[in-house]
Amino acid sequence: MRHPADPDDPEHPAAPGVRPYLRNTGTGARYQPAPPSAPPPGPPPGEQTTSLRPFVLTSGRVDGLDPNIGLETQVSSHPGALSARLSPEQRAIVHLCGEPLSVAEISARLRMHLGVTRILVGDLRAAGHLDVHVLENDFPDPETIMRVIRGLRSIS
Amino acid sequence: MDFDPYPDRRVVGTARVPNGPQRTAPPVPVKIIVAGGFGVGKTTTVGAISEISPLTTEAEMTMEGVGVDDPGQASGKTTTTIAMDFGCVTIDQTLKLYLFGTPGQTRFAFMWDDLVRGALGALVVVDTTRIDDCYPAVDYFERAGLPFVVGVNTFNGQLGYNLDEVRWALAVRDDVPIVQFDARFRGSVRDALLVVLDQALDKAMKMRS
């Protein structure tokens, strides 16, 4: 009788022709080599993502961003945009923007990459489903800054 | 201004936004950047004053990071995801302040151009034990002409060096304010941001005249 718990014990050598780890030790997971007719393996290493790759959502585009669509740019959806035929991601954006929302917030709430969000927002604007409220001047005017200062001072 | 290129779409009454026919005019967004190295208290700073708990958005880091954030030879990876925290403060219904916390290292500079566009200014958060983390951010903001303030985060009220020593170490111009603040306290963060806004106001006045 061999000792199943200690296959390497020289006193009880393993059965010839059977590698120790292949011997049935009764309990526990047992290594089983994949049979030749095994189903095709999963995606290769590095591709094991459960979600779509970002470039799939943007139809392969990685640039061509409108520089006017910044992180803080406010976006609001058009009434009626929800009845349009849209991809799930675009639909989610339209859904979210019933109230004006910043691009960064859309990205965070939908857990979508910032770059992808900006491209999709640009697409939706071009299709007339979104209003993107672009500011005219690059740097805020003194009056606006004064309002921010007063607003912050009132925070306790 | 509410330009509507598809006025007839409004007729589709069933798909109205929940708040009825009166669509909310979007607030004017302004932003301040909170920059600094890992672990200096950027997220704490944003969280201390934001009315929402800081949200995180992700951006791809592209070739800029290759060689710095080496994922190893076995990996075919050419991009790395970085996270950026942000929060906001509603000043009033027509004005909203956004705060973006961004890593301060050179390899994240690809996103600074986007961040800086239209920004009021920046608060560079410094931990005096790792002061060199913020050099790239300081360099960048100086070159971009963005008003910025160096905020020395006093962990537990301790300041390892006095502000003159920090100024010497950073070699910033004399007109760049260096303040000490505690990122955990709203009032302290507010005061630091007010210094940034003072700088922004100076710039706006100069631009006007």
Interface residues (C-beta under 8 A of the other chain):
Chain A: G46 P54 P67 G70 L71 E72 T73 Q74 S76 S77 H78 P79 G80 A81 L82 S83 G98 E99 P100 S102 A104 E105 S107 A108 R109 R111 H113 L114 G115 T117 G128 D131 H133 L135 D138 F139 P140 D141 P142 T144 I145 M146 R147 V148 I149 G151 L152 R153 I155 S156
Chain B: D2 F3 D4 P5 Y6 R9 R10 V12 T14 A15 R16 V17 P18 N19 R23 T24 A25 P26 P27 V28 P29 V30 K31 I49 L55 T56 T57 E58 A59 E60 S75 G76 K77 T81 M84 F86 C88 V89 I91 D92 L95 L97 Y98 F100 D114 L115 R117 G118 L120 R186 G187 R190 L193 L194 L197 D198 A200 L201 K203 A204 M205 M207 R208
